[in-house]
Amino acid sequence: MNNPFTFEETNVLCIYRGETKQETENALREMRELLTEEEQELRELTDSVLQKLAVLSDEAFGGLELHPDFDE
């Protein structure tokens, strides 16, 4: 399966990924609620990830091969 997520989105997913798509969405929403106004870029990035997750099936989510690359 092709990964529909950008490099930055993939790294966010690697940090907040749960066992299921729903757990991942919940973790991202919880994190987003804690963001300050100064963290607008991370808020937008999180929103983008959540939008892409919303249209992704549970099966497709389970098939994602997410590998963080924090050095790029």
Distance bins in CASP14 RR format, pairs under 12 A and 6 or more apart:
PFRMAT RR
TARGET T0000
AUTHOR 0000-0000-0000
RMODE 2
METHOD distances of the structure
MODEL  1
1 56 0 0 0 0 1 0 0 0 0 0 0
1 57 0 0 0 0 0 1 0 0 0 0 0
1 59 0 0 0 0 1 0 0 0 0 0 0
1 60 1 0 0 1 0 0 0 0 0 0 0
1 61 0 0 0 0 1 0 0 0 0 0 0
1 62 0 0 0 0 1 0 0 0 0 0 0
1 63 1 0 1 0 0 0 0 0 0 0 0
1 64 1 0 0 1 0 0 0 0 0 0 0
1 65 1 0 0 1 0 0 0 0 0 0 0
1 66 0 0 0 0 0 1 0 0 0 0 0
2 56 0 0 0 0 0 1 0 0 0 0 0
2 60 0 0 0 0 1 0 0 0 0 0 0
2 63 0 0 0 0 0 1 0 0 0 0 0
2 64 0 0 0 0 1 0 0 0 0 0 0
2 65 0 0 0 0 0 1 0 0 0 0 0
3 9 0 0 0 0 1 0 0 0 0 0 0
3 10 1 0 0 1 0 0 0 0 0 0 0
3 11 0 0 0 0 0 1 0 0 0 0 0
3 13 0 0 0 0 1 0 0 0 0 0 0
3 14 0 0 0 0 0 1 0 0 0 0 0
3 49 0 0 0 0 0 1 0 0 0 0 0
3 52 0 0 0 0 0 1 0 0 0 0 0
3 56 0 0 0 0 0 1 0 0 0 0 0
3 60 0 0 0 0 0 1 0 0 0 0 0
3 61 0 0 0 0 0 1 0 0 0 0 0
3 62 0 0 0 0 0 1 0 0 0 0 0
3 63 0 0 0 0 1 0 0 0 0 0 0
3 64 1 0 0 1 0 0 0 0 0 0 0
3 65 1 0 0 1 0 0 0 0 0 0 0
3 66 1 0 0 1 0 0 0 0 0 0 0
3 67 0 0 0 0 1 0 0 0 0 0 0
4 10 0 0 0 0 1 0 0 0 0 0 0
4 13 0 0 0 0 0 1 0 0 0 0 0
4 48 0 0 0 0 0 1 0 0 0 0 0
4 49 0 0 0 0 0 1 0 0 0 0 0
4 51 0 0 0 0 0 1 0 0 0 0 0
4 52 1 0 1 0 0 0 0 0 0 0 0
4 53 0 0 0 0 1 0 0 0 0 0 0
4 54 0 0 0 0 0 1 0 0 0 0 0
4 55 0 0 0 0 1 0 0 0 0 0 0
4 56 1 0 0 1 0 0 0 0 0 0 0
4 57 0 0 0 0 0 1 0 0 0 0 0
4 60 0 0 0 0 1 0 0 0 0 0 0
4 61 0 0 0 0 0 1 0 0 0 0 0
4 63 0 0 0 0 0 1 0 0 0 0 0
4 64 0 0 0 0 1 0 0 0 0 0 0
4 66 0 0 0 0 0 1 0 0 0 0 0
5 11 0 0 0 0 1 0 0 0 0 0 0
5 12 0 0 0 0 1 0 0 0 0 0 0
5 13 1 0 0 1 0 0 0 0 0 0 0
5 14 0 0 0 0 1 0 0 0 0 0 0
5 17 0 0 0 0 0 1 0 0 0 0 0
5 24 0 0 0 0 0 1 0 0 0 0 0
5 45 0 0 0 0 0 1 0 0 0 0 0
5 48 0 0 0 0 1 0 0 0 0 0 0
5 49 1 0 0 1 0 0 0 0 0 0 0
5 50 0 0 0 0 0 1 0 0 0 0 0
5 51 0 0 0 0 0 1 0 0 0 0 0
5 52 1 0 0 1 0 0 0 0 0 0 0
5 53 0 0 0 0 1 0 0 0 0 0 0
5 56 0 0 0 0 1 0 0 0 0 0 0
5 60 0 0 0 0 0 1 0 0 0 0 0
5 61 0 0 0 0 0 1 0 0 0 0 0
5 64 1 0 0 1 0 0 0 0 0 0 0
5 65 0 0 0 0 0 1 0 0 0 0 0
5 66 1 0 0 1 0 0 0 0 0 0 0
5 67 0 0 0 0 0 1 0 0 0 0 0
5 68 0 0 0 0 0 1 0 0 0 0 0
6 12 0 0 0 0 1 0 0 0 0 0 0
6 13 0 0 0 0 0 1 0 0 0 0 0
6 44 0 0 0 0 0 1 0 0 0 0 0
6 45 0 0 0 0 1 0 0 0 0 0 0
6 48 1 0 0 1 0 0 0 0 0 0 0
6 49 0 0 0 0 1 0 0 0 0 0 0
6 52 0 0 0 0 1 0 0 0 0 0 0
6 69 0 0 0 0 0 1 0 0 0 0 0
6 72 0 0 0 0 0 1 0 0 0 0 0
7 13 0 0 0 0 0 1 0 0 0 0 0
7 14 0 0 0 0 0 1 0 0 0 0 0
7 45 0 0 0 0 0 1 0 0 0 0 0
7 66 0 0 0 0 0 1 0 0 0 0 0
7 67 0 0 0 0 0 1 0 0 0 0 0
7 68 0 0 0 0 1 0 0 0 0 0 0
7 69 1 0 0 1 0 0 0 0 0 0 0
7 70 0 0 0 0 0 1 0 0 0 0 0
7 71 0 0 0 0 0 1 0 0 0 0 0
7 72 1 0 0 1 0 0 0 0 0 0 0
8 14 0 0 0 0 0 1 0 0 0 0 0
8 15 0 0 0 0 0 1 0 0 0 0 0
8 41 0 0 0 0 1 0 0 0 0 0 0
8 42 0 0 0 0 1 0 0 0 0 0 0
8 44 0 0 0 0 0 1 0 0 0 0 0
8 45 1 0 1 0 0 0 0 0 0 0 0
8 46 0 0 0 0 0 1 0 0 0 0 0
8 48 0 0 0 0 1 0 0 0 0 0 0
8 49 0 0 0 0 1 0 0 0 0 0 0
8 68 0 0 0 0 0 1 0 0 0 0 0
8 69 0 0 0 0 0 1 0 0 0 0 0
8 70 0 0 0 0 0 1 0 0 0 0 0
8 72 0 0 0 0 1 0 0 0 0 0 0
9 15 0 0 0 0 0 1 0 0 0 0 0
9 16 0 0 0 0 0 1 0 0 0 0 0
9 17 0 0 0 0 0 1 0 0 0 0 0
9 24 0 0 0 0 0 1 0 0 0 0 0
9 28 0 0 0 0 0 1 0 0 0 0 0
9 42 0 0 0 0 0 1 0 0 0 0 0
9 44 0 0 0 0 0 1 0 0 0 0 0
9 45 1 0 0 1 0 0 0 0 0 0 0
9 46 0 0 0 0 1 0 0 0 0 0 0
9 47 0 0 0 0 0 1 0 0 0 0 0
9 48 1 0 0 1 0 0 0 0 0 0 0
9 49 1 0 1 0 0 0 0 0 0 0 0
9 50 0 0 0 0 1 0 0 0 0 0 0
9 51 0 0 0 0 0 1 0 0 0 0 0
9 52 1 0 0 1 0 0 0 0 0 0 0
9 53 0 0 0 0 1 0 0 0 0 0 0
9 56 0 0 0 0 0 1 0 0 0 0 0
9 64 0 0 0 0 0 1 0 0 0 0 0
9 66 0 0 0 0 1 0 0 0 0 0 0
9 68 0 0 0 0 0 1 0 0 0 0 0
10 16 0 0 0 0 0 1 0 0 0 0 0
10 17 0 0 0 0 1 0 0 0 0 0 0
10 45 0 0 0 0 0 1 0 0 0 0 0
10 48 0 0 0 0 0 1 0 0 0 0 0
10 49 0 0 0 0 1 0 0 0 0 0 0
10 52 0 0 0 0 0 1 0 0 0 0 0
10 64 0 0 0 0 1 0 0 0 0 0 0
10 65 0 0 0 0 1 0 0 0 0 0 0
10 66 1 0 1 0 0 0 0 0 0 0 0
10 67 1 0 0 1 0 0 0 0 0 0 0
10 68 1 0 0 1 0 0 0 0 0 0 0
10 69 1 0 0 1 0 0 0 0 0 0 0
10 70 0 0 0 0 0 1 0 0 0 0 0
10 72 0 0 0 0 0 1 0 0 0 0 0
11 17 0 0 0 0 0 1 0 0 0 0 0
11 42 0 0 0 0 0 1 0 0 0 0 0
11 45 0 0 0 0 1 0 0 0 0 0 0
11 46 0 0 0 0 0 1 0 0 0 0 0
11 49 0 0 0 0 0 1 0 0 0 0 0
11 66 0 0 0 0 1 0 0 0 0 0 0
11 67 0 0 0 0 1 0 0 0 0 0 0
11 68 1 0 1 0 0 0 0 0 0 0 0
11 69 1 0 0 1 0 0 0 0 0 0 0
11 70 1 0 0 1 0 0 0 0 0 0 0
11 71 0 0 0 0 0 1 0 0 0 0 0
11 72 0 0 0 0 1 0 0 0 0 0 0
12 24 0 0 0 0 1 0 0 0 0 0 0
12 27 0 0 0 0 0 1 0 0 0 0 0
12 28 1 0 0 1 0 0 0 0 0 0 0
12 31 0 0 0 0 1 0 0 0 0 0 0
12 32 0 0 0 0 0 1 0 0 0 0 0
12 35 0 0 0 0 0 1 0 0 0 0 0
12 41 0 0 0 0 0 1 0 0 0 0 0
12 42 0 0 0 0 1 0 0 0 0 0 0
12 43 0 0 0 0 0 1 0 0 0 0 0
12 44 0 0 0 0 0 1 0 0 0 0 0
12 45 1 0 0 1 0 0 0 0 0 0 0
12 46 1 0 0 1 0 0 0 0 0 0 0
12 47 0 0 0 0 0 1 0 0 0 0 0
12 48 0 0 0 0 1 0 0 0 0 0 0
12 49 1 0 1 0 0 0 0 0 0 0 0
12 50 0 0 0 0 1 0 0 0 0 0 0
12 52 0 0 0 0 0 1 0 0 0 0 0
12 53 0 0 0 0 0 1 0 0 0 0 0
12 66 0 0 0 0 1 0 0 0 0 0 0
12 68 0 0 0 0 1 0 0 0 0 0 0
12 70 0 0 0 0 0 1 0 0 0 0 0
13 21 0 0 0 0 0 1 0 0 0 0 0
13 23 0 0 0 0 0 1 0 0 0 0 0
13 24 1 0 0 1 0 0 0 0 0 0 0
13 25 0 0 0 0 0 1 0 0 0 0 0
13 27 0 0 0 0 1 0 0 0 0 0 0
13 28 0 0 0 0 1 0 0 0 0 0 0
13 31 0 0 0 0 0 1 0 0 0 0 0
13 45 0 0 0 0 0 1 0 0 0 0 0
13 46 0 0 0 0 0 1 0 0 0 0 0
13 48 0 0 0 0 0 1 0 0 0 0 0
13 49 1 0 0 1 0 0 0 0 0 0 0
13 50 0 0 0 0 0 1 0 0 0 0 0
13 52 0 0 0 0 1 0 0 0 0 0 0
13 53 0 0 0 0 1 0 0 0 0 0 0
13 56 0 0 0 0 0 1 0 0 0 0 0
13 61 0 0 0 0 1 0 0 0 0 0 0
13 62 0 0 0 0 0 1 0 0 0 0 0
13 64 1 0 0 1 0 0 0 0 0 0 0
13 65 0 0 0 0 0 1 0 0 0 0 0
13 66 1 0 1 0 0 0 0 0 0 0 0
13 67 0 0 0 0 0 1 0 0 0 0 0
13 68 0 0 0 0 1 0 0 0 0 0 0
14 24 0 0 0 0 0 1 0 0 0 0 0
14 27 0 0 0 0 0 1 0 0 0 0 0
14 28 0 0 0 0 0 1 0 0 0 0 0
14 49 0 0 0 0 0 1 0 0 0 0 0
14 64 0 0 0 0 0 1 0 0 0 0 0
14 65 0 0 0 0 0 1 0 0 0 0 0
14 66 1 0 1 0 0 0 0 0 0 0 0
14 67 1 0 0 1 0 0 0 0 0 0 0
14 68 1 1 0 0 0 0 0 0 0 0 0
14 69 0 0 0 0 1 0 0 0 0 0 0
14 70 0 0 0 0 1 0 0 0 0 0 0
15 24 0 0 0 0 0 1 0 0 0 0 0
15 27 0 0 0 0 1 0 0 0 0 0 0
15 28 0 0 0 0 1 0 0 0 0 0 0
15 31 0 0 0 0 1 0 0 0 0 0 0
15 42 0 0 0 0 0 1 0 0 0 0 0
15 45 0 0 0 0 0 1 0 0 0 0 0
15 46 0 0 0 0 0 1 0 0 0 0 0
15 49 0 0 0 0 0 1 0 0 0 0 0
15 66 0 0 0 0 0 1 0 0 0 0 0
15 68 1 0 0 1 0 0 0 0 0 0 0
15 70 0 0 0 0 1 0 0 0 0 0 0
16 23 0 0 0 0 1 0 0 0 0 0 0
16 24 1 0 0 1 0 0 0 0 0 0 0
16 25 0 0 0 0 1 0 0 0 0 0 0
16 26 0 0 0 0 1 0 0 0 0 0 0
16 27 1 0 1 0 0 0 0 0 0 0 0
16 28 1 0 1 0 0 0 0 0 0 0 0
16 29 0 0 0 0 1 0 0 0 0 0 0
16 30 0 0 0 0 1 0 0 0 0 0 0
16 31 1 0 0 1 0 0 0 0 0 0 0
16 32 0 0 0 0 1 0 0 0 0 0 0
16 34 0 0 0 0 0 1 0 0 0 0 0
16 42 0 0 0 0 0 1 0 0 0 0 0
16 45 0 0 0 0 0 1 0 0 0 0 0
16 46 0 0 0 0 1 0 0 0 0 0 0
16 49 0 0 0 0 1 0 0 0 0 0 0
16 50 0 0 0 0 0 1 0 0 0 0 0
16 53 0 0 0 0 0 1 0 0 0 0 0
16 66 0 0 0 0 0 1 0 0 0 0 0
16 68 0 0 0 0 0 1 0 0 0 0 0
17 23 0 0 0 0 1 0 0 0 0 0 0
17 24 1 0 1 0 0 0 0 0 0 0 0
17 25 0 0 0 0 0 1 0 0 0 0 0
17 26 0 0 0 0 0 1 0 0 0 0 0
17 27 1 0 0 1 0 0 0 0 0 0 0
17 28 0 0 0 0 1 0 0 0 0 0 0
17 31 0 0 0 0 0 1 0 0 0 0 0
17 49 0 0 0 0 0 1 0 0 0 0 0
17 53 0 0 0 0 0 1 0 0 0 0 0
17 61 0 0 0 0 1 0 0 0 0 0 0
17 62 0 0 0 0 1 0 0 0 0 0 0
17 63 0 0 0 0 0 1 0 0 0 0 0
17 64 0 0 0 0 1 0 0 0 0 0 0
17 65 0 0 0 0 0 1 0 0 0 0 0
17 66 1 0 0 1 0 0 0 0 0 0 0
17 67 0 0 0 0 0 1 0 0 0 0 0
17 68 0 0 0 0 1 0 0 0 0 0 0
18 24 1 0 1 0 0 0 0 0 0 0 0
18 25 0 0 0 0 1 0 0 0 0 0 0
18 26 0 0 0 0 1 0 0 0 0 0 0
18 27 1 0 0 1 0 0 0 0 0 0 0
18 28 0 0 0 0 1 0 0 0 0 0 0
18 30 0 0 0 0 0 1 0 0 0 0 0
18 53 0 0 0 0 0 1 0 0 0 0 0
18 61 0 0 0 0 1 0 0 0 0 0 0
18 62 0 0 0 0 0 1 0 0 0 0 0
18 64 0 0 0 0 0 1 0 0 0 0 0
18 66 0 0 0 0 0 1 0 0 0 0 0
19 26 0 0 0 0 0 1 0 0 0 0 0
19 27 0 0 0 0 0 1 0 0 0 0 0
19 58 0 0 0 0 0 1 0 0 0 0 0
19 61 0 0 0 0 0 1 0 0 0 0 0
19 62 0 0 0 0 1 0 0 0 0 0 0
20 26 0 0 0 0 1 0 0 0 0 0 0
20 27 0 0 0 0 0 1 0 0 0 0 0
20 53 0 0 0 0 0 1 0 0 0 0 0
20 56 0 0 0 0 0 1 0 0 0 0 0
20 57 0 0 0 0 0 1 0 0 0 0 0
20 58 1 0 0 1 0 0 0 0 0 0 0
20 59 0 0 0 0 0 1 0 0 0 0 0
20 61 1 0 0 1 0 0 0 0 0 0 0
20 62 0 0 0 0 1 0 0 0 0 0 0
21 27 0 0 0 0 0 1 0 0 0 0 0
21 28 0 0 0 0 0 1 0 0 0 0 0
21 49 0 0 0 0 0 1 0 0 0 0 0
21 50 0 0 0 0 0 1 0 0 0 0 0
21 52 0 0 0 0 0 1 0 0 0 0 0
21 53 1 0 0 1 0 0 0 0 0 0 0
21 54 0 0 0 0 1 0 0 0 0 0 0
21 55 0 0 0 0 0 1 0 0 0 0 0
21 56 1 0 0 1 0 0 0 0 0 0 0
21 57 0 0 0 0 1 0 0 0 0 0 0
21 58 1 0 1 0 0 0 0 0 0 0 0
21 59 0 0 0 0 1 0 0 0 0 0 0
21 60 0 0 0 0 1 0 0 0 0 0 0
21 61 1 0 1 0 0 0 0 0 0 0 0
21 62 1 0 0 1 0 0 0 0 0 0 0
21 63 0 0 0 0 0 1 0 0 0 0 0
21 64 0 0 0 0 1 0 0 0 0 0 0
22 28 0 0 0 0 0 1 0 0 0 0 0
22 29 0 0 0 0 0 1 0 0 0 0 0
22 50 0 0 0 0 0 1 0 0 0 0 0
22 53 0 0 0 0 1 0 0 0 0 0 0
22 54 0 0 0 0 0 1 0 0 0 0 0
22 56 0 0 0 0 0 1 0 0 0 0 0
22 58 0 0 0 0 1 0 0 0 0 0 0
22 61 0 0 0 0 1 0 0 0 0 0 0
22 62 0 0 0 0 0 1 0 0 0 0 0
23 29 0 0 0 0 0 1 0 0 0 0 0
23 30 0 0 0 0 0 1 0 0 0 0 0
23 53 0 0 0 0 0 1 0 0 0 0 0
23 58 0 0 0 0 0 1 0 0 0 0 0
23 61 0 0 0 0 0 1 0 0 0 0 0
23 62 0 0 0 0 0 1 0 0 0 0 0
24 30 0 0 0 0 0 1 0 0 0 0 0
24 31 0 0 0 0 0 1 0 0 0 0 0
24 46 0 0 0 0 0 1 0 0 0 0 0
24 49 0 0 0 0 1 0 0 0 0 0 0
24 50 0 0 0 0 1 0 0 0 0 0 0
24 52 0 0 0 0 0 1 0 0 0 0 0
24 53 1 0 0 1 0 0 0 0 0 0 0
24 54 0 0 0 0 0 1 0 0 0 0 0
24 56 0 0 0 0 0 1 0 0 0 0 0
24 58 0 0 0 0 0 1 0 0 0 0 0
24 61 1 0 0 1 0 0 0 0 0 0 0
24 62 0 0 0 0 0 1 0 0 0 0 0
24 64 0 0 0 0 1 0 0 0 0 0 0
24 66 0 0 0 0 0 1 0 0 0 0 0
25 31 0 0 0 0 0 1 0 0 0 0 0
25 32 0 0 0 0 0 1 0 0 0 0 0
25 46 0 0 0 0 0 1 0 0 0 0 0
25 47 0 0 0 0 0 1 0 0 0 0 0
25 49 0 0 0 0 1 0 0 0 0 0 0
25 50 1 0 0 1 0 0 0 0 0 0 0
25 51 0 0 0 0 0 1 0 0 0 0 0
25 52 0 0 0 0 0 1 0 0 0 0 0
25 53 1 0 1 0 0 0 0 0 0 0 0
25 54 1 0 0 1 0 0 0 0 0 0 0
25 56 0 0 0 0 0 1 0 0 0 0 0
25 58 0 0 0 0 0 1 0 0 0 0 0
25 61 0 0 0 0 1 0 0 0 0 0 0
26 32 0 0 0 0 0 1 0 0 0 0 0
26 33 0 0 0 0 0 1 0 0 0 0 0
26 50 0 0 0 0 0 1 0 0 0 0 0
26 53 0 0 0 0 0 1 0 0 0 0 0
27 33 0 0 0 0 0 1 0 0 0 0 0
27 34 0 0 0 0 0 1 0 0 0 0 0
27 46 0 0 0 0 0 1 0 0 0 0 0
27 49 0 0 0 0 0 1 0 0 0 0 0
27 50 0 0 0 0 0 1 0 0 0 0 0
27 53 0 0 0 0 0 1 0 0 0 0 0
28 34 0 0 0 0 0 1 0 0 0 0 0
28 35 0 0 0 0 0 1 0 0 0 0 0
28 42 0 0 0 0 0 1 0 0 0 0 0
28 43 0 0 0 0 0 1 0 0 0 0 0
28 45 0 0 0 0 1 0 0 0 0 0 0
28 46 1 0 1 0 0 0 0 0 0 0 0
28 47 0 0 0 0 1 0 0 0 0 0 0
28 48 0 0 0 0 0 1 0 0 0 0 0
28 49 1 0 0 1 0 0 0 0 0 0 0
28 50 1 0 1 0 0 0 0 0 0 0 0
28 51 0 0 0 0 0 1 0 0 0 0 0
28 52 0 0 0 0 0 1 0 0 0 0 0
28 53 1 0 0 1 0 0 0 0 0 0 0
28 54 0 0 0 0 0 1 0 0 0 0 0
29 35 0 0 0 0 0 1 0 0 0 0 0
29 43 0 0 0 0 0 1 0 0 0 0 0
29 46 0 0 0 0 1 0 0 0 0 0 0
29 47 0 0 0 0 0 1 0 0 0 0 0
29 49 0 0 0 0 0 1 0 0 0 0 0
29 50 1 0 0 1 0 0 0 0 0 0 0
29 53 0 0 0 0 0 1 0 0 0 0 0
29 54 0 0 0 0 0 1 0 0 0 0 0
30 46 0 0 0 0 0 1 0 0 0 0 0
30 50 0 0 0 0 0 1 0 0 0 0 0
31 39 0 0 0 0 0 1 0 0 0 0 0
31 42 0 0 0 0 1 0 0 0 0 0 0
31 43 0 0 0 0 1 0 0 0 0 0 0
31 45 0 0 0 0 0 1 0 0 0 0 0
31 46 1 0 0 1 0 0 0 0 0 0 0
31 47 0 0 0 0 0 1 0 0 0 0 0
31 49 0 0 0 0 0 1 0 0 0 0 0
31 50 0 0 0 0 0 1 0 0 0 0 0
32 39 0 0 0 0 1 0 0 0 0 0 0
32 40 0 0 0 0 0 1 0 0 0 0 0
32 42 0 0 0 0 1 0 0 0 0 0 0
32 43 1 0 0 1 0 0 0 0 0 0 0
32 44 0 0 0 0 0 1 0 0 0 0 0
32 45 0 0 0 0 1 0 0 0 0 0 0
32 46 1 0 1 0 0 0 0 0 0 0 0
32 47 1 0 0 1 0 0 0 0 0 0 0
32 48 0 0 0 0 0 1 0 0 0 0 0
32 49 0 0 0 0 1 0 0 0 0 0 0
32 50 1 0 0 1 0 0 0 0 0 0 0
33 39 0 0 0 0 0 1 0 0 0 0 0
33 43 0 0 0 0 0 1 0 0 0 0 0
33 46 0 0 0 0 0 1 0 0 0 0 0
34 42 0 0 0 0 0 1 0 0 0 0 0
34 43 0 0 0 0 0 1 0 0 0 0 0
34 46 0 0 0 0 0 1 0 0 0 0 0
35 41 0 0 0 0 1 0 0 0 0 0 0
35 42 1 0 1 0 0 0 0 0 0 0 0
35 43 1 0 1 0 0 0 0 0 0 0 0
35 44 0 0 0 0 0 1 0 0 0 0 0
35 45 0 0 0 0 0 1 0 0 0 0 0
35 46 1 0 0 1 0 0 0 0 0 0 0
35 47 0 0 0 0 0 1 0 0 0 0 0
36 42 0 0 0 0 1 0 0 0 0 0 0
36 43 0 0 0 0 1 0 0 0 0 0 0
37 43 0 0 0 0 1 0 0 0 0 0 0
39 45 0 0 0 0 1 0 0 0 0 0 0
39 46 0 0 0 0 1 0 0 0 0 0 0
40 46 0 0 0 0 0 1 0 0 0 0 0
40 47 0 0 0 0 0 1 0 0 0 0 0
41 47 0 0 0 0 0 1 0 0 0 0 0
41 48 0 0 0 0 0 1 0 0 0 0 0
42 48 0 0 0 0 0 1 0 0 0 0 0
42 49 0 0 0 0 0 1 0 0 0 0 0
43 49 0 0 0 0 0 1 0 0 0 0 0
43 50 0 0 0 0 0 1 0 0 0 0 0
44 50 0 0 0 0 0 1 0 0 0 0 0
44 51 0 0 0 0 0 1 0 0 0 0 0
45 51 0 0 0 0 0 1 0 0 0 0 0
45 52 0 0 0 0 0 1 0 0 0 0 0
46 52 0 0 0 0 0 1 0 0 0 0 0
46 53 0 0 0 0 0 1 0 0 0 0 0
47 53 0 0 0 0 0 1 0 0 0 0 0
47 54 0 0 0 0 0 1 0 0 0 0 0
48 54 0 0 0 0 0 1 0 0 0 0 0
49 55 0 0 0 0 0 1 0 0 0 0 0
49 56 0 0 0 0 0 1 0 0 0 0 0
49 61 0 0 0 0 0 1 0 0 0 0 0
49 64 0 0 0 0 0 1 0 0 0 0 0
49 66 0 0 0 0 0 1 0 0 0 0 0
50 56 0 0 0 0 0 1 0 0 0 0 0
52 60 0 0 0 0 0 1 0 0 0 0 0
52 61 0 0 0 0 0 1 0 0 0 0 0
52 64 0 0 0 0 0 1 0 0 0 0 0
53 60 0 0 0 0 1 0 0 0 0 0 0
53 61 1 0 0 1 0 0 0 0 0 0 0
53 62 0 0 0 0 0 1 0 0 0 0 0
53 64 0 0 0 0 0 1 0 0 0 0 0
54 60 0 0 0 0 0 1 0 0 0 0 0
54 61 0 0 0 0 0 1 0 0 0 0 0
55 61 0 0 0 0 0 1 0 0 0 0 0
56 62 0 0 0 0 1 0 0 0 0 0 0
56 63 0 0 0 0 1 0 0 0 0 0 0
56 64 0 0 0 0 1 0 0 0 0 0 0
57 63 0 0 0 0 1 0 0 0 0 0 0
57 64 0 0 0 0 0 1 0 0 0 0 0
58 64 0 0 0 0 0 1 0 0 0 0 0
END
